[in-house]
Amino acid sequence: MKKTILALDGGGIRGAATARFLTLVEKELQKDNLDLKSTVDLWAGTSTGAIIAVALATTDLTMETISELYNPKLANRIFSENKGWFELDGINAPKYEAKGKTKVLRDYFGTRTLADVPDGKHVLAIAHGVECNHPVVLKSTRPEYRKLRSSEVVDASSAAPTYFPTKRVRYLETGDQDWLIDGGVISNNPSVCAMAEALRHCDGARLDNLQVLSVGTGKPTRYTSGRDSQSWGAIGWFTKGKIISLLGDEQVSAYQAMTFCSPGQYIRVNSPLAKMPGFPLTVSDDMDNVSSKNISNLKSLGDYWFDHFGESAVALLRQQYTGESLDSLSG
């Protein structure tokens, strides 16, 4: 029996495409009385991907219910603007308040903790410690993390610098604390981290029996002028160069995961955020574009991904996939 990993990238509201794709996958699985809880051994996520992964692993919510987080009403509550008098759009203070996001996540996750993952299965969410200056992988295999509320874990993993305030997390077991930010600054694609965790903690896991379904949030395609970038300082890189997105690039991890997996045991669901044959819509690469039109287009992108990857992804989760490993669409 192969060990199955579901690894989900960060990307803010672009997780709407991820959620839509997985909703369609789960609907297919339900035809055989299966779902994304029964078919996965380890869930891994960064930022918005952590929200989906931890919800699947530690709650009884269906993927369809989880996907309701990505509607304009809740999205605007999550991305609630910081309205201080002298605060300049993420330049000298976080662009958004934390209260809205924290409240929505608490409402969705309730009192669930990382300890609520099913027996014999595991979940992880990637964050980064500001004071300790190293990655912090909040995972169900660490005793000091198991009592953490699921909402608190994903709130920290999605605390994107310049967008949301740093999140303090206290560990009841030890009395210690960390100040955490979005894991996308170090590992926006959690696939390789998830594989390492599975090899350590999933009984019987080996590289040759690991299979990975990795879902992105779209690849930005906007043009950046190399000549113009020569004169940019901090503000230029933040406002024009989208430096946070560059730091969180997913393609190196995708290449590594595909290389490590045996042939036919890796599927990477992703595509450029651009018009493509069969997909004529315009999708913003901003992680905070919560307009109704953009969210609708992101969900349509999830439909497009399902048309291209859905059958293979469902077969992989059923442990019936016999094709080649699949990489993201190139446009």
Secondary structure as UniProt FT lines:
FT   STRAND          3..8
FT   HELIX           12..14
FT   HELIX           15..30
FT   TURN            31..33
FT   TURN            36..38
FT   STRAND          42..46
FT   HELIX           48..58
FT   HELIX           63..66
FT   HELIX           67..70
FT   HELIX           72..78
FT   TURN            85..86
FT   TURN            89..90
FT   HELIX           99..109
FT   TURN            110..111
FT   HELIX           114..116
FT   TURN            119..120
FT   STRAND          122..129
FT   TURN            130..133
FT   STRAND          134..139
FT   TURN            140..141
FT   HELIX           143..145
FT   TURN            146..147
FT   HELIX           150..157
FT   TURN            161..163
FT   STRAND          167..170
FT   TURN            172..174
FT   STRAND          177..182
FT   HELIX           184..187
FT   HELIX           191..201
FT   TURN            203..204
FT   HELIX           207..209
FT   STRAND          210..215
FT   HELIX           226..229
FT   TURN            230..231
FT   HELIX           234..239
FT   HELIX           243..247
FT   HELIX           251..260
FT   TURN            263..264
FT   STRAND          266..269
FT   TURN            277..278
FT   TURN            287..288
FT   HELIX           292..317
FT   TURN            318..319
//
